Amino acid sequence: MNLKNKPLSFWRRLAKAQIHEHIDCSLRPYSMLDMWSKVGFETSKLTFPAEIVALWQGQGKENLSAEKRGAFIAHSRRKAAQLYSDWVSSYAKESLNNYLAAIGFHVLPLMHDMDNLTRIVRERIEDAVKDGHIAIELRFAPQLHTGPTGSENSLDDVMKATIAGLKGSPIPVKLIVCALRHENGEVADKLADLAIKYHRYVGKFDLAASETTFPGVLQWWIPAARKVKAAGLDLTIHLWETNEPTDEDILELDAIGIKNVGHGVRGLRQGGRVIEVCLTSNVVTGQYATYADHPVDSHYRSGVRVTLNTDGTLFTQTTLSLEYQRVADTFGWTAADFLAVNIIAVEASSFSASVKRKLIAQFKRSYKAL
């Protein structure tokens, strides 16, 4: 079935699974403004555009009746959220420093509040369901949410707040705990213990952050990874997003038994590993000039185990439905292709065997009906 030029509504209805999305890159712009309004826009170290603040606050037309002013403010805030989405994504795309500043100064301060963290997770699941997800893995670095000084909230506080956001989810959800490349073995070990402690909700352990600055499979992360794997959890690692695979990478991945690679698009040495492709993220960050230049299709056609993911929805202004639409329009993928990558995603996920069987059966029914 030719799926080119299908409307976005078609893609939103299509069942899909995702295994690579960062919670702290997937907030609702409207909710961010709502949260910032409660602590004060002026307290942010990254200045909010005055127009956005004015719109959110509903400045002007103070003489309207209460009913009309309420409608005016509601409309004004929706407009503010769209302008903020455009502004923060544009700002973040300008440079790596801007990208990090947007996270550090606009996102993370909100996620130091545990009620906010619960809300953010809950809303992300709600949005994923509306976008057609029938299963999702969400990753995050709990150590980033312990507060401005790192001691306001314990790691247990962070996990409990995050898990509270999962409660009542209509779809299967697993968390992925991330160590960060600029950290160290002591932090990784604490995170490994945390992942194991909350294994009912955590399915994988990851190594994320700048591959350019801290390349390869970092030696200090390996003992923590082995500990997690020995406890029955799965592993994934951000790799080959910006750097080509090396012999050492391959040896380390084989030795540890890592079968999933976050991004993983560089080079031709993926082997039988699953790569967690984030198409728009790679284009936005300048890894590829256009969608047509991206190797997702060539990898898939050559037999690499490809999955499709967003990486995050905030700075890229994308959804998984948009990713599907772009792949179909750019590379001519069919329903059979999307079914195949969804089955790969389920097989590569950390859900139980019984959940995987149910999801695969659901996918086959859904795509057969196309």
C-alpha angles and dihedrals in degrees: 000000000000108000099179117129094011113156119253089249088066092054093047090057092050116099114246143168128209132197104175119060130123116222093212090056095048108064124136109252090219092054092047091056090046091053094045091050089061095053095034128266088233091065093067116105088215107063117237116227108262093230092058093049091048092050093048092050091049094234114187134035092058089156094068121112116265092256095048093043090052090054090045092052092047091052092043092052093050088052091047091053092052092047090048091050090053094044099047093045091048091047093049093049094057095078144337089258090055091047091053091044091053091053095040098045106027105028112029097050088060092049092055086076109080095210089053091049092054091048093049093052093045092049092048090056091047090053092046091054091050088051092057101262115154093180136011142180115211122198131202144155106243091195090068092063101054092099141269093302095031094246106076092088128028122229087251090055089053094048093048092050091048093047090049087062090057094055114111094016111159091211133051111271130183129184126227118207114215130207112199126233095234091057130077145241094272092059091043091053092052090049091048090054090048092051091049093047091054096037092137088071103022118075105171146024120221143188110218143165132065113004089177094060097035106027131191134007101328114227095221090058096053099077091052091047091051091049092053093046091049088054090058101260125127129244135223131169137199103241142142094024093117103000131064117244115265132204088250091054091054093047093049094047091049092047094050095038099239111168100171125067122191108231094342095171101128120098130354103274102095092117112178094336123120113244119208100217119201103186104180092040090057092049094045093050091050100251089126129019096221140005089255089059093055115106096220092107096044090048091049094047091050092055102261111150099248129186127185121230142157103228083209139341104220109066095028094045089219140128131198088254089057090049090054092047092051093048092049094046094044102039105019097241116181133214088266090057094051091046089052095052092046091053088050089051092052093047090049094047126098096239120124120271092253093051090048091052091051093047094049091049089049091051093050092051092047096050094041087062093059 
